[in-house]
Amino acid sequence: MSRNILLHKKDIILNKKKLKSVLDKQGIDYTELHKRVVDTFGLDLTYKGLMSLMSNRSSWKFLYAIAIIDVLRVDKYEIFDIVDVDTDKKMKEKKAWMEKYQKWGWFFHPHKNISKFGIYIVFLLCYNLFTEKDILWQQNTI
């Protein structure tokens, strides 16, 4: 299954000049901004990661949020909540998911009904490969 390329008629970008102006007015630099963001929200975000986010390459989630807020004409806190996350629990859940579904790749993906078919295809490919190799070996052509 191929994935379509998404092209939106709108995009949202960080205006770095305006951000720098705000930082200057508040008397802080990017390092202090990073420290405050991480400390306030408990984000697992490196300084380099924050600067990468400011490159405007991963703004699509923010665009969706702003689009919803704008269309509904509501304040962001009317529909979005910042919630506490049990990071230990979330890490265990992610590890369990990875062990269960990423171990065997697409053959055992829970949302694709091809696991038995995938095993059958691999079996046939291996069988044909080894059978063909055995025939060639017996004919002394290998």
C-alpha positions in Angstrom: 0.0 0.0 0.0 1.5 3.3 -1.0 1.1 6.4 1.0 -0.2 9.6 -0.6 1.8 12.8 -0.5 -0.1 15.4 1.6 0.1 18.9 0.3 -1.9 21.5 2.1 -3.0 24.9 0.8 -1.9 26.5 4.1 1.1 26.0 6.3 2.2 27.5 9.6 5.7 28.7 10.1 7.6 30.1 13.1 8.5 33.7 12.4 12.0 33.7 13.7 12.4 37.5 13.6 9.2 38.0 15.7 10.3 35.2 18.1 13.8 36.8 18.5 12.0 40.2 19.2 9.9 38.6 21.9 13.0 36.9 23.4 14.9 40.2 23.4 12.0 42.1 25.1 11.8 39.4 27.8 15.6 39.5 28.2 16.2 35.8 27.4 18.1 33.8 24.8 17.3 30.5 23.1 19.2 28.6 25.8 17.0 30.1 28.5 13.9 29.5 26.4 14.8 25.8 26.1 15.4 25.6 29.9 12.1 27.2 30.7 10.1 25.1 28.2 11.7 21.9 29.5 11.3 22.8 33.1 7.7 24.1 32.8 6.3 21.2 30.8 8.7 18.4 31.7 9.6 17.7 28.1 12.3 15.3 27.0 13.7 17.7 24.6 17.3 18.6 24.0 18.4 22.1 23.0 19.3 20.7 19.5 15.8 19.2 19.3 14.1 22.5 20.2 16.2 24.3 17.5 15.2 21.6 15.0 11.6 22.2 15.8 12.1 25.9 15.0 13.3 25.0 11.5 9.7 24.7 10.4 10.0 21.2 9.1 7.7 19.6 11.6 4.9 22.1 12.0 2.0 20.1 10.6 0.5 19.1 14.0 0.6 22.7 15.1 -1.1 23.7 11.8 -3.9 21.2 12.5 -4.4 22.5 16.0 -4.5 26.2 14.8 -6.9 25.2 12.0 -9.3 23.6 14.4 -9.1 26.6 16.9 -9.6 29.1 14.0 -12.6 27.3 12.4 -14.3 26.9 15.8 -13.4 30.4 16.9 -12.4 29.2 20.4 -9.5 29.7 22.7 -6.9 26.9 22.6 -7.7 26.0 26.2 -11.3 25.4 25.5 -10.6 22.3 23.5 -7.0 21.3 24.3 -5.7 20.2 27.7 -2.1 19.8 28.7 -2.1 16.6 30.8 0.5 14.8 33.0 1.9 11.6 31.5 3.1 8.7 33.6 6.3 8.3 31.7 7.3 5.0 33.3 3.9 3.5 32.3 4.2 4.9 28.8 7.7 3.5 28.4 6.6 0.1 29.5 3.6 0.2 27.0 5.9 1.3 24.2 8.4 -1.5 24.9 5.7 -4.1 25.1 4.2 -2.9 21.8 7.7 -3.0 20.1 8.4 -6.5 21.4 5.0 -7.7 20.2 4.7 -6.1 16.8 8.1 -4.9 15.6 9.9 -8.1 16.2 8.6 -9.8 13.1 7.9 -6.8 10.9 4.9 -6.7 8.6 4.1 -10.4 8.7 2.6 -10.1 12.2 1.2 -6.6 12.1 -2.0 -6.6 14.2 -4.0 -4.5 11.7 -3.1 -6.4 8.6 -4.8 -9.8 8.0 -1.7 -11.2 6.2 0.2 -12.9 8.9 -0.7 -16.5 7.8 -0.4 -15.5 4.2 2.9 -13.8 4.8 4.3 -17.0 6.5 3.0 -19.0 3.6 4.8 -16.7 1.1 8.0 -16.9 3.0 7.7 -20.7 3.2 7.2 -20.9 -0.6 10.0 -18.6 -1.4 12.4 -20.5 0.9 11.2 -23.9 -0.4 11.6 -22.8 -4.0 15.0 -21.3 -3.3 16.4 -24.4 -1.5 14.7 -26.8 -3.9 16.2 -25.0 -6.9 19.6 -24.9 -5.2 19.4 -28.6 -4.5 18.6 -29.4 -8.1 21.5 -27.3 -9.4 23.8 -28.8 -6.8 22.8 -32.3 -7.8 23.4 -31.4 -11.5 26.8 -30.0 -10.4 26.0 -26.6 -11.9 26.8 -24.8 -8.7 
